[in-house]
């Protein structure tokens, strides 16, 4: 999921590439988690307006939030269903329990 600053702006050379996301949310799968955390995140960091990256584990209640700061990217980790995450890029509070609503963990 992506949140944009204004209307989505697409790369004319690649219409599947968005140029102005401020927030990107990924639900991690075992097969793509490393790629999402590393290569894909490095690629996203080249987008000047990009401010926040949320990585959501699907097998356990665990969320990683990367937020762009003056000196680089700050990682915050949220473990368990308690608490909430403040998404600075959209100025909204998101309860972790809402993220996992309806999910049954083994």
C-alpha positions in Angstrom: 0.0 0.0 0.0 1.2 3.5 -0.8 0.1 7.0 0.3 1.0 9.8 -2.1 1.7 13.5 -1.8 -1.2 14.7 -4.0 -2.0 12.7 -7.1 0.1 9.7 -8.0 2.9 10.6 -10.4 4.0 7.7 -12.7 7.4 7.2 -14.3 6.7 7.7 -18.0 9.2 5.0 -18.9 7.7 2.5 -16.4 4.0 3.0 -15.6 4.3 0.6 -12.6 6.8 2.9 -10.9 5.3 5.7 -8.7 7.5 8.7 -8.1 5.8 10.4 -5.1 4.9 8.0 -2.3 5.4 9.5 1.2 4.4 6.2 3.0 4.8 2.6 1.8 3.4 -0.4 3.7 4.6 -3.9 3.0 3.2 -7.2 4.4 6.2 -9.4 4.6 6.3 -13.0 3.4 9.1 -15.5 4.1 10.1 -15.5 0.4 10.4 -11.7 0.0 11.2 -10.4 3.5 14.9 -10.0 2.9 14.4 -8.3 -0.4 11.8 -5.9 1.1 14.1 -4.9 3.9 17.2 -4.5 1.8 17.1 -4.0 -1.9 13.6 -2.6 -2.2 14.1 -0.3 0.8 17.4 1.1 -0.8 15.5 1.7 -4.0 12.7 3.5 -2.1 15.2 5.7 -0.4 16.1 7.3 -3.7 12.6 8.8 -3.9 13.2 12.3 -2.4 9.7 12.8 -1.0 9.5 9.3 0.6 9.3 9.6 4.4 8.1 6.4 6.0 8.3 2.6 5.5 6.1 0.1 7.4 7.0 -3.6 7.3 4.4 -5.9 8.8 5.1 -9.5 9.7 2.4 -11.9 8.7 3.2 -14.8 11.0 3.5 -12.8 14.3 2.4 -9.4 15.6 5.6 -7.5 14.8 5.9 -4.2 12.9 9.0 -2.3 11.8 8.7 1.4 11.1 11.4 3.3 9.3 11.1 7.1 9.4 13.3 9.5 7.5 15.2 11.9 9.8 17.7 14.6 9.1 20.6 12.3 9.8 19.2 9.2 8.1 16.5 6.6 8.8 15.2 5.7 12.3 14.0 2.2 13.0 11.2 1.6 15.5 10.0 -1.9 16.3 6.6 -2.8 17.7 6.2 -6.3 19.2 2.8 -7.7 20.2 -0.7 -6.4 19.7 -0.6 -3.7 22.4 0.1 -0.1 21.6 0.0 2.0 18.5 2.2 3.5 15.8 2.2 7.2 15.0 2.6 7.6 11.2 4.4 11.0 10.9 4.0 11.1 7.1 0.2 11.2 7.4 -0.2 12.4 11.0 -2.3 9.4 12.0 -2.2 7.0 15.0 -2.6 3.3 14.0 -3.4 0.7 16.6 -1.3 -2.5 16.1 -4.4 -4.6 17.0 -6.2 -3.0 14.0 -3.4 -4.1 11.7 -3.9 -7.7 12.7 -7.7 -7.6 13.1 -9.0 -11.0 12.1 -5.6 -12.7 11.9 -5.2 -15.9 13.9 -1.6 -16.8 14.9 -0.5 -20.4 15.3 
